[in-house]
Amino acid sequence: MDWLNNIETELQRIHPNGHSGKIRATARRIAGIALHQYYQSSTEDFLRLLQSSLSDPSLPAEVHSAIDRLVTRLDANFTSPSVDPVGDAMIVVSFVKERSTGKS
């Protein structure tokens, strides 16, 4: 599963004390890579893919909520609604991995 290798590469880019904006961007890429696999999409615009997936009623509530937190804009204090963006991304990855395994 090449997409899982891509996710692992992204995870290795995250530094524990890294800049929160970079961590959030990487988490969005990770979730986007997973959704790219799930939808077999041709787009490389992962943020757009994340945003469009919010209208997919077949996604479980937990996945939908994680994606929503990842795509929601920062507030006026530059605070993200996602306190754990990597954790949110991994919710999406786990869902896609589970579905991909089930399709095999």
C-alpha positions in Angstrom: 0.0 0.0 0.0 1.9 2.9 -1.4 -0.4 5.5 0.2 0.6 4.2 3.7 4.2 4.7 2.8 3.4 8.3 1.9 1.7 8.8 5.2 4.6 7.4 7.1 6.9 9.8 5.2 4.7 12.7 6.3 4.6 11.5 9.9 8.4 11.4 10.0 8.4 15.2 9.1 6.6 16.0 12.3 8.8 17.2 15.1 7.3 16.9 18.6 8.1 20.6 19.4 7.5 21.8 15.9 5.6 24.8 14.7 1.9 24.2 15.2 1.0 25.5 11.8 3.4 23.1 10.1 2.0 20.2 12.1 -1.5 21.2 11.1 -0.5 21.4 7.5 1.1 18.0 7.6 -1.9 16.5 9.4 -4.1 17.8 6.6 -1.8 16.3 4.0 -2.0 12.9 5.8 -5.8 13.0 5.9 -5.8 14.1 2.3 -3.6 11.2 1.2 -5.9 8.8 2.9 -9.0 10.3 1.3 -7.3 10.3 -2.0 -7.0 6.6 -1.6 -10.5 6.2 -0.3 -12.2 8.1 -3.2 -9.6 7.0 -5.8 -9.5 10.7 -6.6 -7.4 12.2 -9.3 -7.0 15.5 -7.5 -3.8 16.4 -5.7 -5.5 19.3 -3.9 -5.9 17.6 -0.5 -7.5 20.5 1.2 -10.2 20.6 -1.4 -10.6 16.9 -1.1 -11.0 17.2 2.7 -13.6 20.0 2.2 -15.6 18.1 -0.3 -15.6 15.0 1.8 -17.6 16.9 4.5 -20.7 16.5 2.3 -20.3 12.7 2.1 -23.1 11.2 4.2 -21.4 7.8 4.2 -18.5 8.8 6.4 -18.9 7.9 10.0 -19.6 10.8 12.4 -16.1 10.4 14.1 -14.4 10.7 10.7 -16.6 13.6 9.7 -15.8 15.5 12.9 -12.1 14.9 12.5 -12.1 16.3 9.0 -14.2 19.2 10.1 -11.7 20.1 12.8 -8.9 19.9 10.3 -10.5 22.1 7.6 -12.0 24.7 9.9 -10.2 28.0 9.8 -8.2 29.3 12.7 -10.1 31.7 15.0 -9.1 35.4 15.6 -6.5 34.2 18.1 -5.0 31.8 15.6 -6.3 28.8 17.5 -7.3 25.7 15.7 -10.4 23.8 16.7 -8.2 20.6 16.5 -6.2 20.2 19.6 -4.6 17.1 18.1 -4.4 17.5 14.3 -2.3 14.4 13.9 -4.7 12.4 15.9 -7.6 13.8 13.8 -5.7 12.8 10.6 -5.1 9.3 12.0 -8.8 8.9 12.6 -9.2 9.4 8.9 -6.3 7.1 8.0 -7.7 4.3 10.3 -11.1 4.5 8.7 -9.6 4.3 5.1 -7.2 1.5 6.1 -10.1 -0.4 7.6 -12.2 0.1 4.5 -9.3 -0.8 2.1 -8.6 -4.0 4.0 -12.3 -4.9 3.9 -12.4 -4.4 0.1 -9.5 -6.8 -0.5 
